[in-house]
Amino acid sequence: MDWKVPLSDIDFGPEEIEGVKKVLTSKWLATGEVTARFEKEFADFVGAKHAIAVSNCTAALHLACHILGIGPGDEVILPSLTFVATANAVLYCGGTPVFADITDERNLLISADDVEKKITSKTKAITVVHYGGYCCDMERFVNMTRARGLFLIEDAAHVPGGYFNGKHPGTFGEFGCFSFFPNKNMTTAEGGMLITDDDELARKARPARSHGLTTMTWDRHRGHAYSYDVPTFGFNYRIDEIRSSIGLAQLMKLRPNNERRGFFASAYRRGLEGLDEISIPFKDRIGGSGKEKPSYHLFPILVKDEATRNLLMEHLKKVGVQTSIHYPPIHLFSYYRSTFQLKEGLLPKTEHVSKRLLTLPLYGTMEEEQVRYVIDSIKNFFGGK
């Protein structure tokens, strides 16, 4: 469909094209020096000691769980209001996801209070999700996990370029996991990054992304090794040079595009504030503060009820505005309900919010006229109130 205002768009230009051309001309396409440069520049950008580029964020989440030794009998507490990969990564290792509720309608992030209630002797880790580009209260989660000897994983798929107390999200826990899917703040088409400040965890994670090999093909190509051993179990989670070259160009655009996202988020907030039929989560955090600088990945709103939400989505579709729902709760998906005997009512705040959630278009290359068009279209639906 030819949308007047798509849900997201990509800021691609000659920089990405030139980077891809250089890789193709070099004829070295597998993980190599371009990927190594991408890892270094990303690590420098977020302030991490180690960055390991992988095929997608799901791979990063899986590697985090795998390297931390999560397995059968272990529980990982995480939100249900996130993409299903956050929970699937726990299942890949044989662990059990335990779902925690959100804080409230103003703050759609995982509730630290509910997490504390759900910690048991089986709990091995907590995975927080910086939903929509807004940072969880990392001071509390760091203190909580350290006091109980638990691991802390950050699903930072939504928050590249954000900050909390002067630190980049993803650098507070044992591992931070980033997504470079096409709808994210920066993209490599498909791709992800695993970061850590722990030398030992990095030492284990790097070979695990490539079958557990002691040397990469690139090492052997340069004559730095002639063979390899496989001392540990691993996966095929490598990224290629083409995508890494795109990532290098996108990283340069991340800060200015996040600034534009913040400008448009503020415009949405001002334009929609008078409507009684909707509310705006994170409203007081738009614009940032001394403590937090969001990355503004999503602009979610809450409509008064599910039926009205669905009618509004249909209306916006008819006028060429693409919308989405972030997210249907994981614990109510058929597989999770049947496998773990989960029922509606388990997470009342998450369930109430998910029926009313609607994500509006937001991306760095938007125009002010597009934001105004979305606002006017919503007001027209509600009768110009």
C-alpha positions in Angstrom: 0.0 0.0 0.0 1.2 3.5 -0.8 1.1 5.2 2.6 0.9 9.0 2.9 2.6 8.5 6.3 4.3 5.1 6.8 4.8 3.8 10.3 8.6 4.0 9.8 11.1 4.8 7.1 14.8 4.5 6.6 17.3 7.3 6.2 19.4 5.8 3.4 21.7 7.9 1.1 25.0 7.8 -0.7 26.9 6.9 2.4 25.3 3.5 2.7 25.5 2.9 -1.0 29.2 3.7 -1.1 29.9 1.5 1.9 28.2 -1.5 0.2 30.0 -0.8 -3.1 33.4 -0.9 -1.3 32.6 -4.2 0.3 31.4 -5.7 -3.0 34.5 -4.4 -4.7 36.7 -6.0 -2.0 35.1 -9.4 -2.7 35.3 -10.1 1.1 31.7 -10.5 2.2 31.9 -12.6 5.4 32.7 -11.2 8.8 35.9 -9.3 8.5 37.6 -5.9 9.0 34.5 -3.8 8.2 32.6 -5.7 10.9 35.5 -5.2 13.4 35.4 -1.5 12.7 31.6 -1.4 13.2 32.0 -3.2 16.5 34.6 -0.8 17.7 32.7 2.3 16.7 29.5 1.0 18.2 31.3 0.1 21.5 32.8 3.6 21.6 29.4 5.2 20.9 27.6 3.5 23.7 30.6 3.4 26.1 31.1 -0.3 26.3 34.3 -2.3 26.4 33.1 -5.0 24.0 30.6 -5.1 21.1 30.0 -8.2 19.2 28.0 -7.9 15.9 25.5 -10.6 15.3 22.8 -11.6 12.8 19.9 -10.0 14.7 18.8 -9.0 18.2 17.2 -12.4 18.8 20.7 -13.9 18.4 22.1 -11.4 20.8 19.4 -12.2 23.4 20.0 -16.0 22.9 23.8 -15.6 23.3 23.3 -13.6 26.5 21.1 -16.3 28.0 23.5 -19.0 26.8 26.7 -17.4 28.0 25.1 -16.7 31.4 24.3 -20.4 31.8 20.5 -20.2 31.8 19.1 -23.7 31.5 16.4 -26.1 32.6 15.0 -25.2 36.0 16.1 -21.5 35.7 13.6 -18.7 35.6 14.1 -15.3 33.9 11.7 -12.5 34.8 10.8 -10.2 31.9 7.9 -8.1 30.6 5.1 -9.5 28.5 4.7 -6.1 26.7 7.6 -6.7 24.3 8.3 -8.6 21.1 8.2 -12.3 21.6 11.9 -12.8 20.9 12.7 -11.5 24.5 10.9 -14.6 25.9 11.8 -17.0 23.1 15.5 -16.5 23.9 15.0 -17.9 27.4 13.2 -20.9 25.9 16.1 -21.6 23.5 18.2 -22.3 26.5 15.6 -24.4 28.3 14.8 -21.8 30.8 11.3 -20.6 31.9 10.2 -17.0 31.3 8.3 -15.5 34.2 6.2 -12.5 33.1 6.0 -9.2 35.1 3.4 -6.5 34.7 4.1 -2.9 33.5 4.3 0.0 36.0 1.1 1.8 34.9 -0.6 3.5 31.9 1.8 6.5 32.1 4.9 4.2 32.2 4.7 1.1 30.0 8.0 -0.2 31.3 8.4 -3.4 33.4 7.4 -2.8 37.0 10.3 -3.1 39.4 7.8 -3.7 42.2 6.2 -6.7 40.4 9.6 -8.1 39.5 10.6 -8.1 43.2 7.4 -10.0 44.0 8.2 -12.7 41.5 11.8 -13.4 42.4 12.2 -17.0 43.7 15.0 -19.4 44.4 14.7 -20.5 40.7 15.3 -16.9 39.4 18.6 -16.6 37.6 18.2 -13.4 35.7 16.0 -10.4 35.0 15.6 -9.1 31.4 14.4 -5.5 31.2 13.1 -3.9 28.0 13.6 -0.2 27.3 10.2 -0.1 25.6 9.7 2.6 22.9 13.1 4.1 23.6 12.4 5.0 27.2 14.8 3.8 29.8 13.9 1.6 32.7 15.0 2.7 36.2 18.4 1.0 36.0 19.5 2.2 39.4 16.9 0.1 41.0 17.3 -2.9 38.7 21.1 -2.9 39.2 20.7 -2.7 43.0 18.0 -5.4 42.9 20.1 -7.9 40.9 23.4 -7.3 42.8 21.7 -7.7 46.2 20.3 -11.1 45.1 23.2 -12.4 43.0 21.1 -12.3 39.8 22.1 -11.6 36.2 20.8 -8.5 34.4 20.1 -8.5 30.7 19.0 -5.4 28.9 16.9 -5.7 25.8 18.0 -2.4 24.2 16.5 -3.0 20.8 14.5 0.3 21.0 17.1 2.6 22.6 20.3 3.1 20.6 21.4 6.6 21.3 19.5 7.0 24.5 20.9 7.8 28.0 20.1 7.2 31.6 22.1 9.0 34.3 24.8 9.8 31.7 25.2 6.1 30.7 23.9 4.4 27.6 21.2 1.7 28.2 22.7 -1.7 27.6 25.8 -0.9 29.7 24.2 -1.4 33.1 23.8 -5.2 33.1 25.9 -8.2 32.2 24.8 -7.9 28.5 23.0 -5.3 26.4 21.2 -6.5 23.2 20.5 -4.2 20.2 18.4 -4.6 17.1 19.2 -3.1 13.6 15.9 -4.3 12.0 14.6 -1.9 9.3 12.1 -0.2 11.6 14.7 0.6 14.3 16.5 3.9 14.9 19.4 2.6 12.9 19.4 -0.4 10.6 21.6 -2.9 8.8 18.6 -4.6 7.2 18.9 -7.5 9.6 21.4 -7.4 12.3 22.1 -6.9 16.0 24.8 -6.2 18.6 25.7 -7.8 21.9 27.6 -5.5 24.3 29.3 -6.1 27.6 31.9 -4.6 29.9 32.9 -8.0 31.3 36.1 -9.4 29.6 35.3 -13.0 30.5 31.8 -12.8 29.2 33.1 -11.3 26.0 35.7 -14.0 25.7 33.0 -16.6 25.8 30.5 -14.8 23.6 32.7 -14.0 20.7 33.4 -17.5 19.5 29.9 -18.6 20.5 28.5 -16.5 17.6 30.5 -18.6 15.2 30.1 -22.3 16.0 32.6 -22.0 19.0 35.5 -21.7 16.6 38.8 -20.5 18.0 39.6 -18.6 14.7 37.4 -16.9 12.1 37.7 -17.3 8.3 39.0 -13.8 8.2 41.9 -14.7 10.6 42.9 -17.6 8.4 42.5 -15.4 5.2 45.0 -13.0 6.7 47.5 -15.8 7.6 47.0 -15.3 11.3 46.0 -18.9 11.7 45.9 -22.1 9.6 43.4 -24.2 11.4 41.0 -24.0 14.3 39.6 -25.9 17.3 36.1 -26.0 18.7 36.5 -26.0 22.5 33.0 -24.9 23.2 29.4 -25.0 21.8 28.4 -22.3 19.4 26.0 -21.0 16.8 26.0 -19.4 13.3 25.1 -15.9 14.4 27.7 -13.9 12.4 26.9 -10.7 10.6 28.4 -10.0 7.1 30.5 -7.1 5.8 27.7 -5.7 3.7 25.4 -5.1 6.7 28.3 -3.9 8.8 29.1 -1.3 6.2 25.5 -0.1 6.3 25.7 0.0 10.1 28.7 2.2 10.1 26.9 4.8 7.9 23.8 4.5 10.0 25.6 5.0 13.2 26.8 8.4 12.0 23.2 9.5 11.5 21.8 8.1 14.7 22.1 11.2 17.0 20.6 13.7 14.5 17.8 11.4 13.6 17.1 10.8 17.3 16.9 14.5 17.8 14.4 14.8 15.0 12.4 11.9 16.5 12.3 13.8 19.8 11.1 17.0 18.0 8.2 15.1 16.3 7.3 13.3 19.6 7.0 16.7 21.2 4.8 17.9 18.3 2.5 14.9 18.7 2.2 15.6 22.4 1.3 19.2 21.9 -1.1 18.4 19.1 -3.0 15.6 20.8 -3.1 16.8 24.4 -6.6 18.2 24.2 -8.3 14.9 23.2 -10.2 13.3 26.1 -10.5 10.0 24.1 -6.8 9.3 24.2 -3.8 9.5 26.6 -0.1 9.6 25.9 2.2 7.2 27.8 5.6 8.7 28.8 4.1 12.2 28.3 6.2 13.8 31.0 9.4 12.2 29.7 9.1 13.5 26.2 11.8 16.2 25.8 14.2 14.4 28.1 15.6 15.6 31.4 18.9 15.6 33.2 18.4 12.0 34.2 17.2 10.5 30.9 17.4 11.1 27.2 15.0 8.8 25.3 15.7 7.6 21.8 12.0 8.0 20.8 11.8 4.7 18.9 8.0 4.6 19.2 5.1 7.0 19.8 2.4 5.0 21.5 -1.0 6.3 22.5 -3.8 4.8 24.5 -7.3 5.0 23.1 -10.3 4.9 25.5 -11.3 1.3 24.6 -10.4 -1.6 22.3 -13.3 -1.1 19.9 -12.5 2.6 19.4 -8.8 1.8 19.0 -9.7 -0.6 16.2 -12.0 1.8 14.5 -9.4 4.5 14.7 -6.8 2.2 13.1 -9.2 1.5 10.2 -9.9 5.2 9.8 -6.2 6.1 9.7 -5.6 3.3 7.2 -8.3 4.8 4.9 -6.6 8.2 4.9 -3.1 6.7 4.3 -1.6 6.6 7.8 0.0 3.4 8.8 -0.3 2.4 12.5 0.6 -0.7 14.5 0.2 -2.3 18.0 3.3 -2.6 20.2 2.6 -5.2 21.5 0.2 -8.0 21.9 1.2 -9.5 25.3 3.4 -12.6 25.0 1.7 -14.4 27.9 -1.6 -14.5 25.9 -0.1 -16.0 22.7 -1.5 -19.5 22.1 1.9 -21.2 22.5 2.7 -19.6 25.8 -0.8 -20.1 27.2 -0.8 -23.8 26.4 2.8 -24.5 27.3 2.9 -22.7 30.7 -0.9 -22.8 31.5 -1.1 -19.0 31.5 -4.5 -17.3 31.7 -6.0 -13.9 31.2 -5.8 -11.8 34.4 -2.2 -12.7 35.1 -1.0 -9.2 34.3 -4.0 -6.9 34.6 -2.2 -3.6 33.7 -0.4 -5.1 30.7 -3.7 -6.7 29.5 -5.7 -3.5 30.0 -3.2 -1.4 28.2 -2.5 -3.8 25.3 -6.2 -3.6 24.2 -6.0 0.1 23.8 -2.4 0.6 22.5 -1.9 2.2 19.1 1.5 3.2 17.7 1.7 6.3 15.5 4.3 6.9 12.7 7.6 8.2 14.0 11.0 8.3 12.2 13.9 10.6 11.7 13.1 11.6 8.1 9.5 12.6 8.8 8.3 16.0 7.8 6.3 18.4 10.1 3.5 18.3 7.6 3.2 14.5 8.0 3.0 14.8 11.8 0.3 17.5 11.4 -1.6 15.3 9.0 -1.6 12.4 11.5 -2.8 14.7 14.3 -5.5 16.2 12.1 -6.7 12.8 11.0 -7.0 11.7 14.6 -8.9 14.8 15.5 -11.2 14.4 12.6 -12.0 10.9 13.7 -13.1 12.2 17.1 -15.2 14.9 15.6 -12.7 17.7 15.8 -12.7 17.8 19.5 
